[in-house]
Amino acid sequence: MAIRFGTSGWRAVIADEFTFEGVRLVTRAICEHLRSSGAAEGSPLIVGYDTRFLGERFAAESVKEMSAHNFRALLCDHAVPTPTLSHAIRSLGAAGGINFTASHNPPEYNGMKFSTADGAPALPEITKSVEALIAEFMGRADDESRAIAASGGGFESLDPRPAYLEDLAGKINFEAIARAGKSYAYDPLWGTGRGYLDQALRMHGLEVETIHDWRDVMFGGRSPEPEDSHLEELREAMARNKCVLGLATDGDSDRFGVLDAGGEFITPNQLIALLADYLAESRDWKGGLARSVATSHLVDRVAKERGIPLYETPVGFKFIGELINEDKIILGGEESAGLSIQGHYPEKDGILACLLAAEAVAARGASLTEQLANIYARVGRIESGRIGVRLTPELVEALPEKLRRDPADIGGRKVERTNRLDGVKFIFADGSWLLMRPSGTEPLVRIYAESESEKDLEVLLEEGRKYLLD
């Protein structure tokens, strides 16, 4: 069994590859990496978990291993959002932390997300070091790992919720939200956001109806992802209570989903651009905007109109997190519903994103749809989309050569320049673009595209599929 870290840690199917043996092995490798990187004996390490099957049991096994390696193990006393763990790492001066979560993956998965002392997802050079140590330790019998864990001492219990909510209170204009006096509906999708996002609003006198407010390790029989097709019950709750917004977060609350007053789904690409525009207008902050290579160029247009720099990063929030740490940006986001802001943590925070949406609606006195219309009137409308293409073994073999090519045109559309920051991105003379990015974990290529009309977007995505398969 080879253990590999993707863009957000190690994920695998429970009882297949994700086992107690694997958890001990990965924890041991992380401890060894931290020790060799200069972490002092007795340094705190924080462990959290989400609402998935056996999450607390895996976490308990991990803290035993940490304690045996002479770290001060702190175990969260309830299922916690990933951004909450990030805040706890930073505020308590921990050497790092592990959250047992598979985020928005299907219910049969679990995972280990390793964050470094700054609260950010571990960078590739760090995860490669951990992977090398895992491979080294894997040759030894699990009996050794069990013996190490059995020798471990105790752990300390930690409730990170109050400090996180207090921190949020200093970053969101709750006074503006309270003055508007509107009601909200919230769907944590049976995940860790329950008792966090809704509690933050209730603490400031707001009415919130929370649905799916209990633990279901099957997440209603589907992935805990706040995409449009998963939010029908949230729409119903909004209609019942005449809510101004419907808010949702994924399994570990690092991703967001937002419905406007009429039940319209605001895509992550749209919300990132809208909040970038709102923060540039409402905060006296210096800095630019950042987006991943797969995220809408609507962000670029907002940056250009506002006269601020635009940073483009590879896919993976860790790269945007570096810019947050360097205080270079007002906001950074990914089309996969990840977002953070200046002065916050270098980690996606779906709770923060939802609260900022509520603030923007309250402060501007306009719905999100109306605010988007205003942005489109100023900088032009852009339509974004993506598809996935499964690859046969033959296409897997041919793919590297195909992606190395520099075509003059695709489907008769002239390629103006090619961007190989992450995958291959063809930017066309009319401003539309097409990105092909292979998955790191399965025989799949994701094709992203953007154009100024829905019809042309569909054409462009199909041209991308043809280019890939021909």
C-alpha positions as CSV (number, residue, x, y, z in Angstrom):
1,M,0.0,0.0,0.0
2,A,1.5,3.3,-1.1
3,I,0.4,6.3,0.8
4,R,0.4,9.5,-1.2
5,F,-0.7,13.1,-0.2
6,G,-2.9,14.9,-2.7
7,T,-3.7,18.6,-2.7
8,S,-5.4,18.3,0.7
9,G,-3.7,15.4,2.4
10,W,-4.0,11.6,2.4
11,R,-7.5,10.2,1.6
12,A,-8.6,6.6,1.2
13,V,-11.5,4.3,1.7
14,I,-12.1,3.3,5.3
15,A,-11.1,-0.3,6.1
16,D,-9.5,-0.7,2.6
17,E,-6.5,1.5,2.6
18,F,-7.5,3.9,5.5
19,T,-6.8,1.7,8.5
20,F,-5.5,2.1,12.1
21,E,-2.1,0.8,10.8
22,G,-2.0,3.5,8.2
23,V,-3.0,6.1,10.7
24,R,-0.2,5.1,13.0
25,L,2.3,5.0,10.1
26,V,1.4,8.5,8.8
27,T,1.3,10.0,12.3
28,R,4.7,8.5,13.1
29,A,6.2,9.9,9.8
30,I,4.8,13.4,10.6
31,C,6.3,13.3,14.1
32,E,9.6,12.3,12.7
33,H,9.5,15.0,10.0
34,L,8.7,17.6,12.7
35,R,11.5,16.4,14.9
36,S,14.1,16.5,12.1
37,S,12.9,20.0,11.2
38,G,13.6,21.3,14.6
39,A,10.4,20.9,16.6
40,A,11.3,20.8,20.3
41,E,10.4,17.9,22.6
42,G,7.1,18.6,24.3
43,S,5.9,20.8,21.5
44,P,2.1,20.8,21.1
45,L,0.4,18.9,18.2
46,I,-3.3,19.3,17.8
47,V,-5.6,16.5,16.4
48,G,-9.2,17.0,15.2
49,Y,-11.7,15.0,13.3
50,D,-14.9,15.4,11.4
51,T,-18.2,13.5,11.6
52,R,-17.2,10.5,9.5
53,F,-17.3,6.9,10.7
54,L,-14.6,6.1,13.3
55,G,-13.2,9.6,13.1
56,E,-12.8,9.9,16.9
57,R,-11.2,6.5,17.0
58,F,-8.7,7.3,14.4
59,A,-7.9,10.6,16.1
60,A,-7.4,8.8,19.5
61,E,-4.9,6.4,17.8
62,S,-3.0,9.3,16.4
63,V,-2.6,11.1,19.7
64,K,-1.2,7.9,21.3
65,E,1.5,7.9,18.6
66,M,2.3,11.6,19.1
67,S,2.6,11.2,22.8
68,A,4.9,8.2,22.4
69,H,7.1,10.5,20.2
70,N,7.3,13.0,23.1
71,F,4.9,15.6,21.6
72,R,2.3,17.3,23.8
73,A,-0.9,15.8,22.2
74,L,-4.0,17.9,22.2
75,L,-7.2,16.2,21.1
76,C,-10.3,18.3,20.2
77,D,-13.3,17.3,22.2
78,H,-15.8,17.3,19.3
79,A,-15.8,17.2,15.5
80,V,-14.2,20.5,14.4
81,P,-14.0,22.5,11.1
82,T,-10.6,22.5,9.4
83,P,-10.3,26.3,9.7
84,T,-11.0,26.0,13.5
85,L,-8.0,23.6,13.8
86,S,-5.9,26.1,11.8
87,H,-6.8,28.9,14.2
88,A,-6.0,26.7,17.2
89,I,-2.6,25.7,15.8
90,R,-1.7,29.4,15.4
91,S,-3.1,30.7,18.6
92,L,-1.6,27.9,20.8
93,G,1.8,28.0,19.1
94,A,1.6,24.3,18.1
95,A,4.1,22.6,15.9
96,G,1.3,21.5,13.6
97,G,-1.9,19.6,13.5
98,I,-3.8,16.7,11.9
99,N,-7.5,16.8,11.0
100,F,-9.1,13.5,10.3
101,T,-11.3,14.4,7.4
102,A,-12.0,13.6,3.8
103,S,-13.7,17.0,3.3
104,H,-16.3,16.7,0.5
105,N,-15.4,13.1,-0.5
106,P,-18.0,10.3,-0.4
107,P,-18.9,8.8,3.0
108,E,-16.8,5.7,2.7
109,Y,-13.6,7.9,2.7
110,N,-11.6,9.3,5.5
111,G,-8.4,11.2,5.4
112,M,-5.6,13.0,7.3
113,K,-5.0,16.6,6.5
114,F,-1.6,17.8,7.9
115,S,-1.2,21.5,8.7
116,T,2.1,23.1,9.7
117,A,2.8,25.6,12.5
118,D,1.4,28.5,10.5
119,G,-2.0,26.7,10.3
120,A,-1.5,26.2,6.5
121,P,-1.8,22.9,4.6
122,A,1.6,21.3,4.3
123,L,3.5,22.4,1.2
124,P,4.6,19.8,-1.4
125,E,8.2,19.7,-0.2
126,I,6.9,18.8,3.3
127,T,4.5,16.1,2.2
128,K,7.2,14.6,0.0
129,S,9.4,14.3,3.0
130,V,6.6,12.7,5.0
131,E,5.9,10.3,2.1
132,A,9.5,9.2,2.1
133,L,9.4,8.5,5.8
134,I,6.2,6.5,5.4
135,A,7.9,4.4,2.7
136,E,10.9,3.9,5.0
137,F,8.7,2.9,8.0
138,M,6.4,0.7,5.9
139,G,9.1,-1.9,5.5
140,R,9.0,-2.5,9.3
141,A,6.3,-4.6,10.9
142,D,3.3,-2.9,12.3
143,D,4.1,-4.5,15.6
144,E,6.7,-1.9,16.1
145,S,4.2,0.9,15.5
146,R,1.7,-0.7,17.8
147,A,4.4,-1.0,20.5
148,I,5.3,2.7,20.1
149,A,1.6,3.7,20.4
150,A,1.0,1.5,23.4
151,S,3.9,3.2,25.2
152,G,2.4,6.6,24.6
153,G,1.2,8.7,27.5
154,G,-2.0,10.6,27.8
155,F,-3.4,13.6,25.9
156,E,-5.1,16.9,26.8
157,S,-8.6,17.7,25.7
158,L,-9.2,20.9,23.8
159,D,-12.3,22.9,23.0
160,P,-11.3,25.2,20.1
161,R,-14.7,26.6,19.4
162,P,-14.9,29.7,21.7
163,A,-11.6,31.1,20.6
164,Y,-12.4,30.6,16.9
165,L,-15.8,32.2,17.2
166,E,-14.3,35.2,19.0
167,D,-11.7,35.5,16.3
168,L,-14.4,35.5,13.6
169,A,-16.2,38.3,15.5
170,G,-13.3,40.6,14.9
171,K,-13.3,39.9,11.1
172,I,-17.0,40.1,10.2
173,N,-19.2,43.2,10.4
174,F,-21.9,41.6,12.5
175,E,-23.3,45.0,13.4
176,A,-24.2,45.5,9.8
177,I,-25.7,42.0,9.6
178,A,-27.7,42.6,12.8
179,R,-29.0,46.0,11.6
180,A,-30.4,44.4,8.5
181,G,-32.5,42.1,10.7
182,K,-32.9,39.3,8.2
183,S,-33.2,35.5,8.8
184,Y,-31.0,32.8,7.4
185,A,-31.1,29.1,6.7
186,Y,-28.1,26.9,7.1
187,D,-27.2,23.4,6.0
188,P,-24.0,21.9,7.5
189,L,-24.6,18.7,5.5
190,W,-24.3,16.7,8.7
191,G,-20.7,18.0,9.0
192,T,-18.6,20.0,11.4
193,G,-20.1,23.4,10.8
194,R,-23.1,22.8,13.0
195,G,-22.7,24.8,16.2
196,Y,-20.3,27.1,14.4
197,L,-21.7,29.1,11.5
198,D,-25.3,29.1,13.0
199,Q,-24.0,29.9,16.5
200,A,-21.9,32.8,15.1
201,L,-25.1,34.4,13.7
202,R,-27.3,33.6,16.8
203,M,-24.7,35.1,19.1
204,H,-25.5,38.4,17.3
205,G,-29.2,38.1,17.5
206,L,-29.9,36.7,14.1
207,E,-32.6,34.1,13.3
208,V,-31.2,30.9,11.8
209,E,-32.9,27.6,10.8
210,T,-30.4,24.8,10.7
211,I,-31.2,21.6,8.9
212,H,-29.3,18.3,9.0
213,D,-28.1,19.3,12.5
214,W,-27.0,15.9,13.7
215,R,-24.3,13.3,13.0
216,D,-25.0,11.0,10.0
217,V,-21.8,9.2,9.0
218,M,-23.4,8.5,5.6
219,F,-24.2,12.2,5.0
220,G,-27.6,11.4,3.7
221,G,-26.2,8.8,1.3
222,R,-24.1,11.2,-0.7
223,S,-20.9,13.3,-0.6
224,P,-21.1,16.2,1.9
225,E,-20.4,18.8,-0.9
226,P,-22.4,22.1,-0.9
227,E,-23.1,22.0,-4.7
228,D,-26.3,23.2,-6.3
229,S,-27.9,19.8,-6.6
230,H,-27.4,19.0,-2.9
231,L,-29.2,22.1,-1.6
232,E,-32.9,21.5,-2.4
233,E,-33.8,21.1,1.3
234,L,-32.0,24.3,2.0
235,R,-34.1,26.0,-0.6
236,E,-37.2,24.7,1.1
237,A,-36.1,26.0,4.5
238,M,-35.4,29.4,2.9
239,A,-38.9,29.5,1.4
240,R,-40.5,28.5,4.7
241,N,-38.8,31.3,6.6
242,K,-38.5,33.9,3.9
243,C,-34.7,33.9,4.3
244,V,-32.4,36.4,2.7
245,L,-29.7,33.8,2.2
246,G,-29.2,30.0,2.3
247,L,-25.7,29.1,3.6
248,A,-24.0,25.7,3.4
249,T,-20.6,24.1,4.3
250,D,-19.0,20.8,3.4
251,G,-18.0,18.0,5.7
252,D,-15.1,19.8,7.3
253,S,-16.4,23.3,6.7
254,D,-13.6,24.5,4.5
255,R,-15.9,24.9,1.5
256,F,-19.0,27.0,1.0
257,G,-22.3,27.0,-0.9
258,V,-24.6,30.0,-1.0
259,L,-28.1,30.4,-2.3
260,D,-29.5,33.9,-2.9
261,A,-32.9,35.1,-1.7
262,G,-34.7,33.6,-4.6
263,G,-33.0,30.3,-4.2
264,E,-30.4,31.0,-7.0
265,F,-27.1,29.2,-6.5
266,I,-24.2,31.6,-6.5
267,T,-21.3,29.7,-8.0
268,P,-17.9,29.7,-6.1
269,N,-16.4,31.6,-9.1
270,Q,-19.1,34.2,-8.8
271,L,-18.9,34.6,-5.0
272,I,-15.1,34.9,-5.0
273,A,-15.2,37.7,-7.5
274,L,-18.2,39.4,-5.7
275,L,-16.5,39.2,-2.2
276,A,-13.2,40.4,-3.7
277,D,-15.1,43.5,-5.1
278,Y,-16.9,44.0,-1.8
279,L,-13.7,43.8,0.4
280,A,-11.8,46.1,-1.9
281,E,-14.6,48.6,-1.5
282,S,-15.3,48.2,2.2
283,R,-11.9,47.5,3.9
284,D,-9.0,49.9,4.1
285,W,-6.6,47.1,3.1
286,K,-3.6,47.1,0.9
287,G,-2.9,44.2,-1.4
288,G,-4.0,42.3,-4.4
289,L,-6.3,39.4,-5.3
290,A,-5.3,35.8,-5.8
291,R,-6.9,32.9,-7.7
292,S,-5.9,29.4,-8.8
293,V,-5.2,28.8,-12.4
294,A,-8.6,27.0,-12.7
295,T,-10.6,29.9,-11.2
296,S,-12.6,32.5,-13.1
297,H,-10.9,35.5,-14.8
298,L,-13.7,37.6,-13.4
299,V,-11.4,38.0,-10.5
300,D,-8.8,39.5,-12.8
301,R,-11.3,42.0,-14.2
302,V,-12.3,43.1,-10.7
303,A,-8.6,43.5,-9.8
304,K,-7.9,45.5,-12.9
305,E,-10.9,47.8,-12.4
306,R,-9.9,48.3,-8.7
307,G,-6.3,49.0,-9.7
308,I,-4.8,46.2,-7.6
309,P,-2.4,43.3,-8.4
310,L,-3.6,39.8,-9.5
311,Y,-1.7,36.7,-8.4
312,E,-2.3,33.3,-10.1
313,T,-1.3,30.1,-8.3
314,P,-1.4,26.4,-9.0
315,V,-4.4,24.4,-7.8
316,G,-4.2,23.7,-4.1
317,F,-5.0,26.3,-1.4
318,K,-1.6,25.9,0.2
319,F,-0.3,28.2,-2.6
320,I,-2.8,30.9,-1.9
321,G,-2.1,30.4,1.8
322,E,1.5,31.5,1.2
323,L,0.3,34.8,-0.1
324,I,-2.0,35.2,2.9
325,N,1.0,34.6,5.2
326,E,3.0,37.1,3.2
327,D,0.2,39.7,3.6
328,K,0.2,40.2,-0.2
329,I,-3.5,39.8,-0.9
330,I,-6.9,41.1,0.3
331,L,-8.6,37.8,-0.7
332,G,-7.6,34.5,-2.4
333,G,-10.0,31.9,-3.7
334,E,-10.3,28.7,-5.7
335,E,-13.2,27.7,-8.0
336,S,-13.6,24.5,-5.8
337,A,-15.2,26.8,-3.1
338,G,-12.1,27.7,-1.1
339,L,-11.5,31.2,0.2
340,S,-9.6,33.2,2.8
341,I,-8.8,36.8,3.4
342,Q,-6.1,39.2,4.7
343,G,-5.5,38.8,8.4
344,H,-7.2,35.4,8.5
345,Y,-5.5,31.9,8.3
346,P,-3.7,30.4,5.3
347,E,-6.5,27.8,5.0
348,K,-9.9,27.6,3.3
349,D,-12.7,28.7,5.5
350,G,-16.3,28.1,4.3
351,I,-17.8,29.5,7.5
352,L,-15.9,32.8,6.9
353,A,-17.0,32.9,3.3
354,C,-20.7,32.4,4.2
355,L,-20.6,35.2,6.8
356,L,-18.9,37.5,4.4
357,A,-21.7,36.9,1.9
358,A,-24.2,37.8,4.6
359,E,-22.2,40.9,5.4
360,A,-22.0,42.0,1.8
361,V,-25.8,41.7,1.4
362,A,-26.5,43.5,4.6
363,A,-24.0,46.3,4.1
364,R,-24.8,47.0,0.5
365,G,-28.6,46.5,0.8
366,A,-28.6,44.4,-2.3
367,S,-28.9,40.8,-3.1
368,L,-26.0,38.8,-4.3
369,T,-27.7,38.5,-7.8
370,E,-28.0,42.3,-7.9
371,Q,-24.4,42.8,-6.9
372,L,-23.3,40.4,-9.6
373,A,-25.3,42.3,-12.2
374,N,-23.6,45.4,-11.1
375,I,-20.1,43.8,-11.5
376,Y,-21.1,42.4,-15.0
377,A,-22.3,45.9,-16.0
378,R,-18.9,47.3,-15.1
379,V,-16.5,44.6,-16.3
380,G,-18.5,42.3,-18.5
381,R,-20.1,38.9,-18.0
382,I,-18.1,35.6,-18.0
383,E,-19.5,32.0,-17.9
384,S,-17.4,29.3,-16.4
385,G,-17.7,25.5,-16.4
386,R,-15.8,22.2,-16.1
387,I,-16.2,18.6,-17.1
388,G,-14.2,15.4,-16.3
389,V,-12.9,13.0,-18.9
390,R,-12.1,9.4,-18.0
391,L,-9.0,8.0,-19.6
392,T,-8.5,4.6,-21.1
393,P,-5.0,3.0,-20.5
394,E,-4.1,4.0,-24.0
395,L,-5.0,7.6,-23.4
396,V,-3.2,7.6,-20.1
397,E,0.0,6.6,-21.9
398,A,-0.5,9.2,-24.7
399,L,-1.5,12.1,-22.4
400,P,1.9,13.5,-21.4
401,E,2.9,14.0,-25.1
402,K,-0.5,15.5,-25.9
403,L,-0.2,18.0,-23.1
404,R,3.3,19.0,-24.2
405,R,2.1,20.2,-27.6
406,D,1.6,23.9,-28.4
407,P,-1.2,23.9,-30.9
408,A,-1.7,27.1,-33.0
409,D,-5.5,26.7,-32.6
410,I,-8.1,24.5,-31.0
411,G,-11.4,24.1,-32.9
412,G,-10.4,27.0,-35.2
413,R,-9.9,29.2,-32.2
414,K,-6.4,30.9,-32.2
415,V,-4.3,30.2,-29.2
416,E,-2.7,33.4,-28.1
417,R,-0.6,32.0,-25.3
418,T,-0.1,28.8,-23.3
419,N,0.2,28.6,-19.5
420,R,1.8,25.5,-17.9
421,L,1.6,26.6,-14.3
422,D,-0.5,23.6,-13.4
423,G,-1.7,21.4,-16.3
424,V,-1.9,23.2,-19.6
425,K,-4.1,26.3,-20.1
426,F,-4.7,27.7,-23.5
427,I,-5.7,31.4,-23.6
428,F,-7.4,32.5,-26.8
429,A,-7.3,35.8,-28.6
430,D,-10.9,36.7,-27.5
431,G,-10.1,36.2,-23.8
432,S,-11.7,32.8,-23.5
433,W,-9.6,29.9,-22.2
434,L,-9.4,26.2,-21.8
435,L,-7.5,24.3,-19.0
436,M,-6.7,20.6,-19.0
437,R,-5.4,19.3,-15.7
438,P,-4.8,15.6,-15.0
439,S,-6.0,14.2,-11.6
440,G,-3.3,13.1,-9.3
441,T,-5.2,10.2,-8.0
442,E,-7.3,8.6,-10.8
443,P,-7.3,8.2,-14.6
444,L,-9.2,11.5,-15.1
445,V,-8.5,14.8,-16.7
446,R,-10.5,17.8,-15.6
447,I,-11.3,20.3,-18.3
448,Y,-12.1,23.9,-17.2
449,A,-13.2,26.6,-19.6
450,E,-14.5,30.2,-19.6
451,S,-16.2,32.3,-22.2
452,E,-18.5,35.3,-22.4
453,S,-21.7,33.2,-23.2
454,E,-23.1,29.9,-22.0
455,K,-23.4,28.6,-25.6
456,D,-19.8,29.3,-26.4
457,L,-18.7,27.8,-23.1
458,E,-20.4,24.5,-24.1
459,V,-18.7,24.6,-27.4
460,L,-15.3,25.3,-25.8
461,L,-15.7,22.4,-23.3
462,E,-16.6,20.0,-26.2
463,E,-13.6,21.2,-28.2
464,G,-11.4,20.5,-25.2
465,R,-12.8,17.0,-24.9
466,K,-12.2,16.4,-28.6
467,Y,-8.6,17.7,-28.4
468,L,-8.0,15.3,-25.5
469,L,-9.5,12.2,-27.1
470,D,-8.4,12.6,-30.7
